[in-house]
Amino acid sequence: MFAVIKTGGKQYRVAADDLLKVEKVAGAPGDKVEFTEVLVIGEGADAQIGAPTVKDALVTAEVVEQGRGPKVIAFKKRRRQNSKRTHGHRQELTTVRIAEILAPGAKPAKKTAAKKATKEEAPAAAAPAVDESAAASE
């Protein structure tokens, strides 16, 4: 199954487990993000085409990293006028891994909820270990 999503003014054709660089999306690495602007979802003759979006369709992804694209230099020179201008730009990019594509009425998989629960337990388990070492040193 594939989907066409719209983010950052661009459209991307995605499938599960695709790695994708999109314009900056808020979130730290490891966070889950949702793309709600789904233009097409499905496969072959079963594809649903939105008008303009497919209602209640959702694409979930995990932020892999935040970064910047290559530097683009715009250099303009007007000959014989002693005039030139240099302007540079680096686009902020987010690398995301597509977790799942949810058709209208579908529920998210339980494995994503399980990952969130294990991440919440890990900091709580790390805190007492620090307290025990501090008590042992006194």
C-alpha positions in Angstrom: 0.0 0.0 0.0 1.2 3.5 -0.8 0.1 7.0 0.0 0.7 10.5 -1.4 1.1 13.0 1.3 1.5 16.8 1.3 3.9 18.5 3.6 6.0 21.7 3.3 4.3 22.6 0.0 5.5 19.4 -1.7 4.0 16.1 -2.4 5.7 12.7 -1.6 4.7 9.2 -2.6 5.4 7.0 0.5 5.2 3.4 1.6 5.8 1.8 5.0 9.4 1.9 6.2 10.4 4.5 3.6 13.1 7.0 4.7 12.2 10.5 3.6 13.7 14.0 3.8 11.0 16.7 4.1 11.0 20.3 5.1 11.4 20.9 8.8 8.8 19.3 11.0 8.7 20.0 14.7 10.0 17.1 16.9 13.1 15.6 18.3 14.6 12.4 17.0 12.5 9.4 18.1 9.3 11.5 18.2 6.2 10.3 16.3 4.6 12.7 13.8 1.4 12.5 11.8 0.7 13.7 8.3 -3.0 14.3 7.9 -3.0 15.8 4.4 -3.2 12.5 2.5 -4.0 13.0 -1.2 -4.1 9.4 -2.4 -4.1 6.1 -0.5 -4.3 2.5 -1.6 -2.9 0.2 -4.3 -3.9 -0.3 -8.0 -7.7 -0.2 -8.6 -8.5 0.1 -4.9 -6.8 3.5 -4.6 -8.8 6.2 -3.0 -8.3 9.7 -4.5 -9.1 12.6 -2.3 -11.0 15.8 -3.2 -8.6 17.4 -2.2 -7.7 15.0 0.7 -8.8 11.6 1.7 -11.0 12.1 4.8 -9.8 10.4 8.0 -6.7 9.0 6.4 -3.4 9.3 8.3 0.3 8.6 7.8 2.4 8.2 10.9 6.2 8.6 10.9 9.1 8.7 13.3 11.6 11.5 13.2 15.1 10.1 12.6 17.1 13.3 12.6 16.9 17.0 12.2 19.5 18.5 9.8 20.2 21.0 7.0 20.5 20.5 3.3 23.4 21.6 1.1 24.3 25.2 0.7 22.8 26.9 -2.4 24.5 30.0 -3.6 22.7 32.6 -5.8 25.3 34.8 -7.5 24.2 37.6 -9.7 26.6 39.8 -11.7 25.8 42.7 -14.0 28.7 43.0 -16.4 30.4 46.3 -16.9 28.3 47.8 -14.0 30.6 47.0 -11.1 27.7 45.3 -9.5 27.4 41.8 -8.1 25.4 40.1 -5.3 25.9 36.8 -3.5 23.2 35.2 -1.5 23.3 31.8 0.2 20.7 29.5 1.7 20.6 26.2 3.6 17.2 24.5 3.9 16.3 23.0 7.3 15.3 19.3 6.7 13.9 16.5 8.8 14.5 12.9 8.0 11.5 10.7 8.8 10.8 7.0 8.6 7.2 6.1 7.6 5.8 3.8 10.3 2.3 3.1 8.9 -0.4 4.2 6.5 -3.8 4.2 8.0 -6.8 4.1 5.7 -10.1 5.8 6.8 -11.5 4.0 9.8 -8.4 2.0 10.5 -6.8 2.0 14.0 -3.1 2.4 14.7 -1.0 -0.7 15.4 -0.3 -1.5 19.1 3.5 -1.8 18.6 3.8 2.0 18.4 2.0 2.3 21.7 4.3 -0.3 23.2 7.4 1.6 22.1 6.1 4.8 23.9 5.5 2.8 27.1 9.0 1.4 27.2 10.6 4.9 26.6 8.6 6.3 29.5 9.7 3.4 31.8 13.4 3.8 31.0 13.9 7.3 32.5 12.0 6.3 35.6 14.3 3.2 36.0 17.4 5.3 35.5 16.6 7.9 38.2 16.7 5.5 41.2 20.1 4.1 40.0 21.6 7.6 40.3 20.1 8.0 43.8 21.5 4.6 45.0 25.0 5.5 43.8 24.8 8.9 45.6 23.7 7.2 48.8 26.5 4.6 48.6 29.2 7.3 48.2 28.1 9.0 51.5 
